[in-house]
Amino acid sequence: MESYLVWGLGLMAVALILVIVDVFLPTFGILSITSLVVGIAGVIGLFYYSTAWGLVGSLLLVVGGPSVL
């Protein structure tokens, strides 16, 4: 059960790193799409752990994702 939390937070961190790398490399949006898919997978993992963690993760993805750019 705890592994869903670890995987969810890890995937959210990877999604954040991919967005930051996409700003500096000319990947024509491939890393942005990949970070979106990884972020959604992280949110799904957080929802498997608990609804509260899933809501926090989805809020971070919706609000925090565009603010990085």
C-alpha positions, -999 to 999 in steps of 0.1 A, spaced: 0 0 0 28 24 8 44 16 -26 16 35 -44 25 67 -24 62 63 -32 55 56 -69 30 85 -71 53 110 -56 83 97 -76 64 100 -109 52 135 -100 89 145 -93 99 130 -127 72 149 -144 84 182 -128 120 174 -139 109 167 -175 90 200 -176 121 219 -164 143 201 -189 119 208 -217 123 245 -211 160 243 -219 160 217 -247 144 220 -281 123 188 -280 93 203 -299 69 193 -271 78 157 -268 90 161 -232 60 181 -224 36 154 -235 58 128 -217 57 148 -185 19 151 -188 15 113 -192 40 107 -163 22 133 -141 -12 116 -148 3 82 -139 16 98 -107 -18 111 -98 -34 77 -105 -8 62 -81 -17 88 -55 -54 81 -59 -47 43 -53 -30 53 -20 -58 76 -8 -83 101 -21 -68 130 -2 -33 124 -17 -49 120 -52 -67 153 -49 -35 171 -37 -16 155 -66 -41 165 -92 -42 200 -78 -4 202 -81 -6 189 -116 -33 213 -127 -21 245 -109 16 238 -105 23 224 -139 15 255 -160 31 278 -134 65 262 -139 65 274 -175 
